[in-house]
Structure formats: structure tokens, C-alpha cells
Amino acid sequence: MTTHDTTWMRGAACAARPELPWLTDTTNLSAWDAETMRTVCDSCPVLLDCLAAVDDLDVTGGWWAGQDRDPHAAPAPAAPAWVPARTRRHGLVALQGTLNLGGLGVLGGAA
């Protein structure tokens, strides 16, 4: 039997969120929970270690590295319409435009 180093899991963002349904079948997963788990994973400091574990261990169930890993499960619910656009690399993406800082200048536009 091969053992794998799992010490990286101590730094996982999901470890601090045990109330989330990390092992729930996607058919029983709310859009809110799915988006919350995506967000937790996106900000996780050990995301790359998690992705490597998914590949190394051939994980086929549960929510790992930002998505459900059961190949036979229904797709996870899409993000609710009110969730802002985001990218894995840069986090939340603000709406295009400017932000008036009340006399301190303008952020995102010409000064």
C-alpha cells in the first residue's frame, strides 16, 4: 500500500470550513454552497497541492480544487446571478468604470 504526504492539507482553506458539504452529491448541493466552496478553493493557499493530489490519487468523489470530482455526478449548480465575475488567478473582478474617492482622486479612470 502506498502512502501519500498529506501535510499540505493542514494549510487548506476548506479545513476551516467544515460546515460546507464537501462530500455531498451535486444533486443535493445548493447554488449558494457550490459558489461558496468555489470561492474557498479559489483563495486556498494550497490549491496547487490539492490539484496534484487529485491527479496522484485519482480522486473520483467530493469537492476538490474548486469542483466536484465525481465523473458521474450531475454538474454542480452554477453561480447565483448576483455573484460577481471572478477569475481563479486574480480573485474578484470589479465592474468597469471609476470610483470617486471623495476628493482623493479617482480610482480606475483618468485623474
N, CA, C and O atoms as a printed pandas DataFrame, in Angstrom:
     atom_number atom_name residue_name chain_id  residue_number  x_coord  y_coord  z_coord
0              1         N          MET        A               1    0.836   -1.175    0.000
1              2        CA          MET        A               1    0.000    0.000    0.000
2              3         C          MET        A               1    0.886    1.245    0.000
3              4         O          MET        A               1    1.822    1.354    0.792
4              5         N          THR        A               2    0.582    2.167   -0.886
5              6        CA          THR        A               2    1.350    3.401   -0.989
6              7         C          THR        A               2    0.731    4.459   -0.098
7              8         O          THR        A               2   -0.490    4.614   -0.054
8              9         N          THR        A               3    1.580    5.184    0.609
9             10        CA          THR        A               3    1.080    6.300    1.414
10            11         C          THR        A               3    1.464    7.601    0.731
11            12         O          THR        A               3    2.478    7.669    0.036
12            13         N          HIS        A               4    0.670    8.613    0.925
13            14        CA          HIS        A               4    0.893    9.912    0.312
14            15         C          HIS        A               4    1.021   10.964    1.399
15            16         O          HIS        A               4    0.340   10.909    2.423
16            17         N          ASP        A               5    1.907   11.923    1.156
17            18        CA          ASP        A               5    2.096   13.023    2.095
18            19         C          ASP        A               5    0.865   13.924    2.051
19            20         O          ASP        A               5    0.526   14.470    1.001
20            21         N          THR        A               6    0.213   14.073    3.170
21            22        CA          THR        A               6   -0.979   14.921    3.243
22            23         C          THR        A               6   -0.776   16.107    4.186
23            24         O          THR        A               6   -1.746   16.751    4.586
24            25         N          THR        A               7    0.469   16.399    4.544
25            26        CA          THR        A               7    0.715   17.512    5.458
26            27         C          THR        A               7    0.256   18.842    4.869
27            28         O          THR        A               7   -0.074   19.762    5.617
28            29         N          TRP        A               8    0.228   18.961    3.545
29            30        CA          TRP        A               8   -0.241   20.187    2.901
30            31         C          TRP        A               8   -1.692   20.494    3.268
31            32         O          TRP        A               8   -2.102   21.654    3.244
32            33         N          MET        A               9   -2.472   19.469    3.606
33            34        CA          MET        A               9   -3.895   19.664    3.910
34            35         C          MET        A               9   -4.107   20.540    5.145
35            36         O          MET        A               9   -5.161   21.158    5.291
36            37         N          ARG        A              10   -3.117   20.596    6.030
37            38        CA          ARG        A              10   -3.256   21.437    7.227
38            39         C          ARG        A              10   -3.425   22.904    6.864
39            40         O          ARG        A              10   -4.042   23.660    7.614
40            41         N          GLY        A              11   -2.881   23.317    5.716
41            42        CA          GLY        A              11   -2.997   24.708    5.279
42            43         C          GLY        A              11   -4.167   24.958    4.360
43            44         O          GLY        A              11   -4.321   26.068    3.851
44            45         N          ALA        A              12   -4.995   23.960    4.134
45            46        CA          ALA        A              12   -6.114   24.093    3.200
46            47         C          ALA        A              12   -7.220   24.987    3.757
47            48         O          ALA        A              12   -7.587   24.880    4.928
48            49         N          ALA        A              13   -7.740   25.860    2.914
49            50        CA          ALA        A              13   -8.820   26.768    3.322
50            51         C          ALA        A              13  -10.076   25.996    3.706
51            52         O          ALA        A              13  -10.835   26.453    4.561
52            53         N          CYS        A              14  -10.309   24.854    3.104
53            54        CA          CYS        A              14  -11.508   24.070    3.406
54            55         C          CYS        A              14  -11.481   23.509    4.824
55            56         O          CYS        A              14  -12.531   23.227    5.402
56            57         N          ALA        A              15  -10.297   23.348    5.380
57            58        CA          ALA        A              15  -10.191   22.814    6.742
58            59         C          ALA        A              15  -10.857   23.732    7.758
59            60         O          ALA        A              15  -11.318   23.281    8.806
60            61         N          ALA        A              16  -10.904   25.013    7.443
61            62        CA          ALA        A              16  -11.540   25.985    8.340
62            63         C          ALA        A              16  -13.040   26.111    8.086
63            64         O          ALA        A              16  -13.720   26.870    8.777
64            65         N          ARG        A              17  -13.561   25.376    7.104
65            66        CA          ARG        A              17  -14.983   25.458    6.754
66            67         C          ARG        A              17  -15.651   24.080    6.761
67            68         O          ARG        A              17  -16.211   23.669    5.745
68            69         N          PRO        A              18  -15.604   23.361    7.886
69            70        CA          PRO        A              18  -16.167   22.005    7.927
70            71         C          PRO        A              18  -17.687   21.973    7.784
71            72         O          PRO        A              18  -18.257   20.909    7.540
72            73         N          GLU        A              19  -18.347   23.113    7.930
73            74        CA          GLU        A              19  -19.810   23.142    7.803
74            75         C          GLU        A              19  -20.273   23.038    6.351
75            76         O          GLU        A              19  -21.453   22.797    6.095
76            77         N          LEU        A              20  -19.368   23.216    5.411
77            78        CA          LEU        A              20  -19.748   23.123    3.997
78            79         C          LEU        A              20  -19.836   21.663    3.566
79            80         O          LEU        A              20  -19.110   20.819    4.092
80            81         N          PRO        A              21  -20.711   21.359    2.621
81            82        CA          PRO        A              21  -20.948   19.956    2.219
82            83         C          PRO        A              21  -19.925   19.449    1.210
83            84         O          PRO        A              21  -20.269   19.180    0.059
84            85         N          TRP        A              22  -18.675   19.319    1.631
85            86        CA          TRP        A              22  -17.586   18.939    0.736
86            87         C          TRP        A              22  -17.782   17.564    0.103
87            88         O          TRP        A              22  -17.234   17.305   -0.969
88            89         N          LEU        A              23  -18.545   16.683    0.732
89            90        CA          LEU        A              23  -18.727   15.326    0.201
90            91         C          LEU        A              23  -20.143   15.043   -0.260
91            92         O          LEU        A              23  -20.503   13.889   -0.493
92            93         N          THR        A              24  -20.955   16.093   -0.395
93            94        CA          THR        A              24  -22.353   15.937   -0.803
94            95         C          THR        A              24  -22.459   15.714   -2.307
95            96         O          THR        A              24  -21.721   16.322   -3.083
96            97         N          ASP        A              25  -23.362   14.858   -2.710
97            98        CA          ASP        A              25  -23.654   14.652   -4.126
98            99         C          ASP        A              25  -24.159   15.972   -4.712
99           100         O          ASP        A              25  -24.938   16.680   -4.075
100          101         N          THR        A              26  -23.718   16.297   -5.915
101          102        CA          THR        A              26  -24.091   17.589   -6.508
102          103         C          THR        A              26  -25.588   17.748   -6.724
103          104         O          THR        A              26  -26.075   18.875   -6.814
104          105         N          THR        A              27  -26.329   16.651   -6.809
105          106        CA          THR        A              27  -27.778   16.782   -6.960
106          107         C          THR        A              27  -28.423   17.337   -5.697
107          108         O          THR        A              27  -29.548   17.836   -5.747
108          109         N          ASN        A              28  -27.724   17.255   -4.561
109          110        CA          ASN        A              28  -28.231   17.779   -3.286
110          111         C          ASN        A              28  -27.514   19.056   -2.858
111          112         O          ASN        A              28  -27.620   19.466   -1.702
112          113         N          LEU        A              29  -26.791   19.683   -3.770
113          114        CA          LEU        A              29  -25.970   20.845   -3.465
114          115         C          LEU        A              29  -26.674   22.122   -3.918
115          116         O          LEU        A              29  -27.126   22.215   -5.059
116          117         N          SER        A              30  -26.765   23.093   -3.030
117          118        CA          SER        A              30  -27.385   24.366   -3.417
118          119         C          SER        A              30  -26.387   25.208   -4.213
119          120         O          SER        A              30  -25.176   25.019   -4.105
120          121         N          ALA        A              31  -26.907   26.128   -5.004
121          122        CA          ALA        A              31  -26.044   27.040   -5.760
122          123         C          ALA        A              31  -25.182   27.859   -4.809
123          124         O          ALA        A              31  -24.021   28.146   -5.102
124          125         N          TRP        A              32  -25.755   28.233   -3.670
125          126        CA          TRP        A              32  -25.009   29.011   -2.679
126          127         C          TRP        A              32  -23.812   28.211   -2.145
127          128         O          TRP        A              32  -22.696   28.727   -2.083
128          129         N          ASP        A              33  -24.047   26.956   -1.764
129          130        CA          ASP        A              33  -22.952   26.127   -1.249
130          131         C          ASP        A              33  -21.886   25.891   -2.319
131          132         O          ASP        A              33  -20.691   25.963   -2.031
132          133         N          ALA        A              34  -22.312   25.613   -3.540
133          134        CA          ALA        A              34  -21.350   25.381   -4.622
134          135         C          ALA        A              34  -20.484   26.617   -4.843
135          136         O          ALA        A              34  -19.267   26.504   -4.984
136          137         N          GLU        A              35  -21.099   27.789   -4.874
137          138        CA          GLU        A              35  -20.331   29.021   -5.084
138          139         C          GLU        A              35  -19.427   29.319   -3.898
139          140         O          GLU        A              35  -18.301   29.783   -4.079
140          141         N          THR        A              36  -19.905   29.058   -2.694
141          142        CA          THR        A              36  -19.079   29.272   -1.510
142          143         C          THR        A              36  -17.857   28.361   -1.553
143          144         O          THR        A              36  -16.748   28.800   -1.247
144          145         N          MET        A              37  -18.046   27.102   -1.928
145          146        CA          MET        A              37  -16.920   26.174   -1.998
146          147         C          MET        A              37  -15.956   26.564   -3.122
147          148         O          MET        A              37  -14.741   26.450   -2.955
148          149         N          ARG        A              38  -16.481   27.023   -4.268
149          150        CA          ARG        A              38  -15.600   27.506   -5.331
150          151         C          ARG        A              38  -14.737   28.664   -4.826
151          152         O          ARG        A              38  -13.535   28.716   -5.083
152          153         N          THR        A              39  -15.373   29.591   -4.103
153          154        CA          THR        A              39  -14.660   30.761   -3.589
154          155         C          THR        A              39  -13.607   30.358   -2.565
155          156         O          THR        A              39  -12.493   30.880   -2.584
156          157         N          VAL        A              40  -13.951   29.436   -1.671
157          158        CA          VAL        A              40  -12.982   28.949   -0.686
158          159         C          VAL        A              40  -11.790   28.328   -1.415
159          160         O          VAL        A              40  -10.641   28.599   -1.067
160          161         N          CYS        A              41  -12.055   27.512   -2.408
161          162        CA          CYS        A              41  -10.977   26.859   -3.157
162          163         C          CYS        A              41  -10.137   27.878   -3.932
163          164         O          CYS        A              41   -8.911   27.776   -3.964
164          165         N          ASP        A              42  -10.794   28.856   -4.552
165          166        CA          ASP        A              42  -10.064   29.852   -5.335
166          167         C          ASP        A              42   -9.064   30.628   -4.500
167          168         O          ASP        A              42   -8.022   31.045   -5.004
168          169         N          SER        A              43   -9.373   30.825   -3.224
169          170        CA          SER        A              43   -8.475   31.601   -2.361
170          171         C          SER        A              43   -7.542   30.707   -1.534
171          172         O          SER        A              43   -6.815   31.209   -0.678
172          173         N          CYS        A              44   -7.552   29.428   -1.771
173          174        CA          CYS        A              44   -6.795   28.485   -0.953
174          175         C          CYS        A              44   -5.294   28.557   -1.238
175          176         O          CYS        A              44   -4.877   28.526   -2.396
176          177         N          PRO        A              45   -4.488   28.652   -0.185
177          178        CA          PRO        A              45   -3.042   28.722   -0.381
178          179         C          PRO        A              45   -2.412   27.410   -0.855
179          180         O          PRO        A              45   -1.264   27.408   -1.299
180          181         N          VAL        A              46   -3.132   26.310   -0.768
181          182        CA          VAL        A              46   -2.580   25.023   -1.200
182          183         C          VAL        A              46   -3.358   24.451   -2.390
183          184         O          VAL        A              46   -3.414   23.234   -2.566
184          185         N          LEU        A              47   -3.952   25.316   -3.197
185          186        CA          LEU        A              47   -4.748   24.869   -4.342
186          187         C          LEU        A              47   -3.936   23.984   -5.282
187          188         O          LEU        A              47   -4.440   22.963   -5.751
188          189         N          LEU        A              48   -2.708   24.352   -5.563
189          190        CA          LEU        A              48   -1.885   23.537   -6.468
190          191         C          LEU        A              48   -1.576   22.170   -5.879
191          192         O          LEU        A              48   -1.536   21.174   -6.602
192          193         N          ASP        A              49   -1.358   22.117   -4.567
193          194        CA          ASP        A              49   -1.144   20.821   -3.907
194          195         C          ASP        A              49   -2.398   19.965   -4.003
195          196         O          ASP        A              49   -2.322   18.752   -4.199
196          197         N          CYS        A              50   -3.551   20.607   -3.864
197          198        CA          CYS        A              50   -4.824   19.897   -3.958
198          199         C          CYS        A              50   -5.015   19.334   -5.373
199          200         O          CYS        A              50   -5.414   18.182   -5.541
200          201         N          LEU        A              51   -4.730   20.151   -6.376
201          202        CA          LEU        A              51   -4.827   19.673   -7.765
202          203         C          LEU        A              51   -3.890   18.491   -8.005
203          204         O          LEU        A              51   -4.256   17.526   -8.675
204          205         N          ALA        A              52   -2.684   18.574   -7.454
205          206        CA          ALA        A              52   -1.735   17.471   -7.610
206          207         C          ALA        A              52   -2.260   16.208   -6.934
207          208         O          ALA        A              52   -2.119   15.109   -7.472
208          209         N          ALA        A              53   -2.862   16.360   -5.765
209          210        CA          ALA        A              53   -3.419   15.203   -5.061
210          211         C          ALA        A              53   -4.555   14.575   -5.850
211          212         O          ALA        A              53   -4.675   13.351   -5.904
212          213         N          VAL        A              54   -5.390   15.405   -6.462
213          214        CA          VAL        A              54   -6.486   14.893   -7.287
214          215         C          VAL        A              54   -5.928   14.000   -8.388
215          216         O          VAL        A              54   -6.463   12.922   -8.650
216          217         N          ASP        A              55   -4.853   14.448   -9.034
217          218        CA          ASP        A              55   -4.237   13.657  -10.103
218          219         C          ASP        A              55   -3.533   12.419   -9.557
219          220         O          ASP        A              55   -3.725   11.314  -10.066
220          221         N          ASP        A              56   -2.724   12.607   -8.527
221          222        CA          ASP        A              56   -1.941   11.496   -7.983
222          223         C          ASP        A              56   -2.816   10.389   -7.402
223          224         O          ASP        A              56   -2.519    9.206   -7.565
224          225         N          LEU        A              57   -3.888   10.775   -6.731
225          226        CA          LEU        A              57   -4.735    9.809   -6.040
226          227         C          LEU        A              57   -5.935    9.356   -6.864
227          228         O          LEU        A              57   -6.719    8.517   -6.422
228          229         N          ASP        A              58   -6.073    9.916   -8.062
229          230        CA          ASP        A              58   -7.207    9.588   -8.937
230          231         C          ASP        A              58   -8.526    9.763   -8.179
231          232         O          ASP        A              58   -9.360    8.859   -8.135
232          233         N          VAL        A              59   -8.690   10.932   -7.592
233          234        CA          VAL        A              59   -9.880   11.245   -6.789
234          235         C          VAL        A              59  -11.116   11.253   -7.686
235          236         O          VAL        A              59  -11.125   11.885   -8.743
236          237         N          THR        A              60  -12.156   10.546   -7.254
237          238        CA          THR        A              60  -13.380   10.457   -8.055
238          239         C          THR        A              60  -14.624   10.789   -7.238
239          240         O          THR        A              60  -15.715   10.310   -7.549
240          241         N          GLY        A              61  -14.473   11.588   -6.216
241          242        CA          GLY        A              61  -15.625   11.977   -5.418
242          243         C          GLY        A              61  -15.283   13.119   -4.495
243          244         O          GLY        A              61  -14.123   13.301   -4.124
244          245         N          GLY        A              62  -16.277   13.883   -4.125
245          246        CA          GLY        A              62  -16.080   15.020   -3.243
246          247         C          GLY        A              62  -15.652   16.260   -3.998
247          248         O          GLY        A              62  -15.354   16.217   -5.192
248          249         N          TRP        A              63  -15.628   17.361   -3.277
249          250        CA          TRP        A              63  -15.279   18.657   -3.852
250          251         C          TRP        A              63  -13.801   18.904   -3.585
251          252         O          TRP        A              63  -13.400   19.082   -2.435
252          253         N          TRP        A              64  -12.996   18.917   -4.626
253          254        CA          TRP        A              64  -11.551   19.101   -4.515
254          255         C          TRP        A              64  -11.112   20.141   -5.534
255          256         O          TRP        A              64  -11.552   20.112   -6.683
256          257         N          ALA        A              65  -10.254   21.055   -5.120
257          258        CA          ALA        A              65   -9.643   22.047   -6.025
258          259         C          ALA        A              65  -10.692   22.804   -6.837
259          260         O          ALA        A              65  -10.499   23.061   -8.025
260          261         N          GLY        A              66  -11.782   23.151   -6.202
261          262        CA          GLY        A              66  -12.768   24.022   -6.833
262          263         C          GLY        A              66  -13.872   23.376   -7.629
263          264         O          GLY        A              66  -14.680   24.079   -8.236
264          265         N          GLN        A              67  -13.934   22.056   -7.646
265          266        CA          GLN        A              67  -15.025   21.407   -8.374
266          267         C          GLN        A              67  -15.296   20.001   -7.862
267          268         O          GLN        A              67  -14.457   19.379   -7.211
268          269         N          ASP        A              68  -16.485   19.524   -8.175
269          270        CA          ASP        A              68  -16.853   18.167   -7.783
270          271         C          ASP        A              68  -16.064   17.189   -8.634
271          272         O          ASP        A              68  -15.923   17.390   -9.841
272          273         N          ARG        A              69  -15.557   16.151   -8.033
273          274        CA          ARG        A              69  -14.691   15.205   -8.737
274          275         C          ARG        A              69  -15.367   13.895   -9.109
275          276         O          ARG        A              69  -14.695   12.976   -9.576
276          277         N          ASP        A              70  -16.678   13.782   -8.917
277          278        CA          ASP        A              70  -17.385   12.570   -9.302
278          279         C          ASP        A              70  -17.701   12.650  -10.796
279          280         O          ASP        A              70  -18.489   13.500  -11.209
280          281         N          PRO        A              71  -17.098   11.778  -11.616
281          282        CA          PRO        A              71  -17.328   11.856  -13.062
282          283         C          PRO        A              71  -18.752   11.509  -13.475
283          284         O          PRO        A              71  -19.152   11.797  -14.602
284          285         N          HIS        A              72  -19.519   10.898  -12.584
285          286        CA          HIS        A              72  -20.884   10.502  -12.916
286          287         C          HIS        A              72  -21.931   11.420  -12.297
287          288         O          HIS        A              72  -23.130   11.220  -12.492
288          289         N          ALA        A              73  -21.487   12.411  -11.563
289          290        CA          ALA        A              73  -22.418   13.316  -10.873
290          291         C          ALA        A              73  -23.000   14.335  -11.845
291          292         O          ALA        A              73  -22.418   14.642  -12.886
292          293         N          ALA        A              74  -24.148   14.838  -11.476
293          294        CA          ALA        A              74  -24.729   15.947  -12.230
294          295         C          ALA        A              74  -23.813   17.151  -12.058
295          296         O          ALA        A              74  -23.118   17.254  -11.047
296          297         N          PRO        A              75  -23.798   18.066  -13.027
297          298        CA          PRO        A              75  -22.953   19.260  -12.870
298          299         C          PRO        A              75  -23.335   20.033  -11.614
299          300         O          PRO        A              75  -24.507   20.097  -11.242
300          301         N          ALA        A              76  -22.340   20.614  -10.971
301          302        CA          ALA        A              76  -22.593   21.439   -9.785
302          303         C          ALA        A              76  -23.422   22.650  -10.214
303          304         O          ALA        A              76  -23.298   23.124  -11.343
304          305         N          PRO        A              77  -24.261   23.143   -9.316
305          306        CA          PRO        A              77  -25.070   24.310   -9.664
306          307         C          PRO        A              77  -24.193   25.487  -10.072
307          308         O          PRO        A              77  -23.109   25.696   -9.529
308          309         N          ALA        A              78  -24.689   26.249  -11.040
309          310        CA          ALA        A              78  -23.981   27.444  -11.481
310          311         C          ALA        A              78  -24.039   28.497  -10.387
311          312         O          ALA        A              78  -24.865   28.427   -9.477
312          313         N          ALA        A              79  -23.157   29.464  -10.493
313          314        CA          ALA        A              79  -23.141   30.556   -9.526
314          315         C          ALA        A              79  -24.456   31.322   -9.605
315          316         O          ALA        A              79  -24.983   31.528  -10.698
316          317         N          PRO        A              80  -24.989   31.743   -8.472
317          318        CA          PRO        A              80  -26.197   32.572   -8.490
318          319         C          PRO        A              80  -25.949   33.824   -9.322
319          320         O          PRO        A              80  -24.811   34.283   -9.418
320          321         N          ALA        A              81  -26.982   34.377   -9.915
321          322        CA          ALA        A              81  -26.860   35.517  -10.828
322          323         C          ALA        A              81  -26.208   36.726  -10.176
323          324         O          ALA        A              81  -25.582   37.529  -10.868
324          325         N          TRP        A              82  -26.336   36.877   -8.873
325          326        CA          TRP        A              82  -25.797   38.054   -8.189
326          327         C          TRP        A              82  -24.315   37.965   -7.893
327          328         O          TRP        A              82  -23.725   38.946   -7.439
328          329         N          VAL        A              83  -23.689   36.812   -8.136
329          330        CA          VAL        A              83  -22.266   36.643   -7.836
330          331         C          VAL        A              83  -21.446   37.377   -8.895
331          332         O          VAL        A              83  -21.654   37.150  -10.087
332          333         N          PRO        A              84  -20.511   38.262   -8.489
333          334        CA          PRO        A              84  -19.709   38.997   -9.466
334          335         C          PRO        A              84  -18.784   38.077  -10.237
335          336         O          PRO        A              84  -18.429   36.998   -9.765
336          337         N          ALA        A              85  -18.400   38.509  -11.419
337          338        CA          ALA        A              85  -17.472   37.732  -12.230
338          339         C          ALA        A              85  -16.156   37.608  -11.481
339          340         O          ALA        A              85  -15.761   38.525  -10.761
340          341         N          ARG        A              86  -15.473   36.477  -11.645
341          342        CA          ARG        A              86  -14.201   36.294  -10.970
342          343         C          ARG        A              86  -13.313   35.406  -11.810
343          344         O          ARG        A              86  -13.778   34.703  -12.708
344          345         N          THR        A              87  -12.056   35.447  -11.513
345          346        CA          THR        A              87  -11.112   34.554  -12.161
346          347         C          THR        A              87  -10.319   33.844  -11.086
347          348         O          THR        A              87  -10.138   34.383   -9.994
348          349         N          ARG        A              88   -9.850   32.663  -11.371
349          350        CA          ARG        A              88   -9.071   31.892  -10.398
350          351         C          ARG        A              88   -7.772   32.627  -10.063
351          352         O          ARG        A              88   -7.331   32.607   -8.914
352          353         N          ARG        A              89   -7.169   33.261  -11.034
353          354        CA          ARG        A              89   -5.857   33.870  -10.810
354          355         C          ARG        A              89   -5.936   35.190  -10.063
355          356         O          ARG        A              89   -5.066   35.483   -9.243
356          357         N          HIS        A              90   -6.953   35.987  -10.325
357          358        CA          HIS        A              90   -6.973   37.335   -9.775
358          359         C          HIS        A              90   -8.096   37.593   -8.781
359          360         O          HIS        A              90   -8.256   38.728   -8.333
360          361         N          GLY        A              91   -8.869   36.595   -8.425
361          362        CA          GLY        A              91   -9.947   36.810   -7.465
362          363         C          GLY        A              91  -11.104   37.562   -8.084
363          364         O          GLY        A              91  -11.398   37.391   -9.267
364          365         N          LEU        A              92  -11.762   38.393   -7.294
365          366        CA          LEU        A              92  -12.929   39.110   -7.788
366          367         C          LEU        A              92  -12.538   40.146   -8.822
367          368         O          LEU        A              92  -11.489   40.782   -8.720
368          369         N          VAL        A              93  -13.392   40.305   -9.815
369          370        CA          VAL        A              93  -13.173   41.280  -10.868
370          371         C          VAL        A              93  -14.197   42.389  -10.691
371          372         O          VAL        A              93  -15.400   42.129  -10.702
372          373         N          ALA        A              94  -13.737   43.614  -10.530
373          374        CA          ALA        A              94  -14.636   44.745  -10.335
374          375         C          ALA        A              94  -15.315   45.113  -11.645
375          376         O          ALA        A              94  -14.829   44.794  -12.730
376          377         N          LEU        A              95  -16.434   45.781  -11.522
377          378        CA          LEU        A              95  -17.117   46.291  -12.700
378          379         C          LEU        A              95  -16.261   47.363  -13.350
379          380         O          LEU        A              95  -15.542   48.084  -12.659
380          381         N          GLN        A              96  -16.329   47.477  -14.661
381          382        CA          GLN        A              96  -15.592   48.519  -15.360
382          383         C          GLN        A              96  -16.126   49.880  -14.957
383          384         O          GLN        A              96  -17.329   50.037  -14.748
384          385         N          GLY        A              97  -15.259   50.853  -14.846
385          386        CA          GLY        A              97  -15.696   52.198  -14.516
386          387         C          GLY        A              97  -14.743   52.845  -13.549
387          388         O          GLY        A              97  -13.605   52.406  -13.384
388          389         N          THR        A              98  -15.216   53.888  -12.914
389          390        CA          THR        A              98  -14.369   54.608  -11.981
390          391         C          THR        A              98  -15.017   54.642  -10.614
391          392         O          THR        A              98  -16.220   54.423  -10.473
392          393         N          LEU        A              99  -14.220   54.913   -9.631
393          394        CA          LEU        A              99  -14.703   55.028   -8.264
394          395         C          LEU        A              99  -14.250   56.379   -7.745
395          396         O          LEU        A              99  -13.051   56.639   -7.647
396          397         N          ASN        A             100  -15.198   57.240   -7.414
397          398        CA          ASN        A             100  -14.882   58.559   -6.889
398          399         C          ASN        A             100  -14.531   58.402   -5.423
399          400         O          ASN        A             100  -15.315   57.868   -4.638
400          401         N          LEU        A             101  -13.354   58.868   -5.062
401          402        CA          LEU        A             101  -12.890   58.731   -3.691
402          403         C          LEU        A             101  -13.108   59.992   -2.884
403          404         O          LEU        A             101  -12.378   60.246   -1.925
404          405         N          GLY        A             102  -14.101   60.787   -3.256
405          406        CA          GLY        A             102  -14.478   61.970   -2.485
406          407         C          GLY        A             102  -13.362   62.966   -2.283
407          408         O          GLY        A             102  -13.012   63.266   -1.142
408          409         N          GLY        A             103  -12.787   63.492   -3.359
409          410        CA          GLY        A             103  -11.746   64.487   -3.262
410          411         C          GLY        A             103  -10.345   63.917   -3.207
411          412         O          GLY        A             103   -9.373   64.668   -3.290
412          413         N          LEU        A             104  -10.220   62.618   -3.071
413          414        CA          LEU        A             104   -8.898   61.987   -3.010
414          415         C          LEU        A             104   -8.414   61.562   -4.385
415          416         O          LEU        A             104   -7.315   61.027   -4.529
416          417         N          GLY        A             105   -9.233   61.801   -5.384
417          418        CA          GLY        A             105   -8.888   61.391   -6.732
418          419         C          GLY        A             105   -9.870   60.338   -7.221
419          420         O          GLY        A             105  -10.859   60.024   -6.559
420          421         N          VAL        A             106   -9.581   59.822   -8.355
421          422        CA          VAL        A             106  -10.461   58.833   -8.993
422          423         C          VAL        A             106   -9.672   57.554   -9.219
423          424         O          VAL        A             106   -8.558   57.585   -9.744
424          425         N          LEU        A             107  -10.245   56.447   -8.827
425          426        CA          LEU        A             107   -9.612   55.146   -8.996
426          427         C          LEU        A             107  -10.159   54.497  -10.260
427          428         O          LEU        A             107  -11.375   54.388  -10.419
428          429         N          GLY        A             108   -9.292   54.070  -11.152
429          430        CA          GLY        A             108   -9.730   53.350  -12.330
430          431         C          GLY        A             108  -10.016   54.235  -13.519
431          432         O          GLY        A             108  -10.477   53.735  -14.545
432          433         N          GLY        A             109   -9.768   55.503  -13.431
433          434        CA          GLY        A             109  -10.015   56.418  -14.545
434          435         C          GLY        A             109   -8.951   57.486  -14.595
435          436         O          GLY        A             109   -8.000   57.470  -13.813
436          437         N          ALA        A             110   -9.113   58.402  -15.506
437          438        CA          ALA        A             110   -8.159   59.498  -15.616
438          439         C          ALA        A             110   -8.313   60.439  -14.438
439          440         O          ALA        A             110   -9.427   60.714  -13.992
440          441         N          ALA        A             111   -7.191   60.932  -13.937
441          442        CA          ALA        A             111   -7.226   61.855  -12.790
442          443         C          ALA        A             111   -7.615   63.249  -13.202
443          444         O          ALA        A             111   -7.691   64.143  -12.360
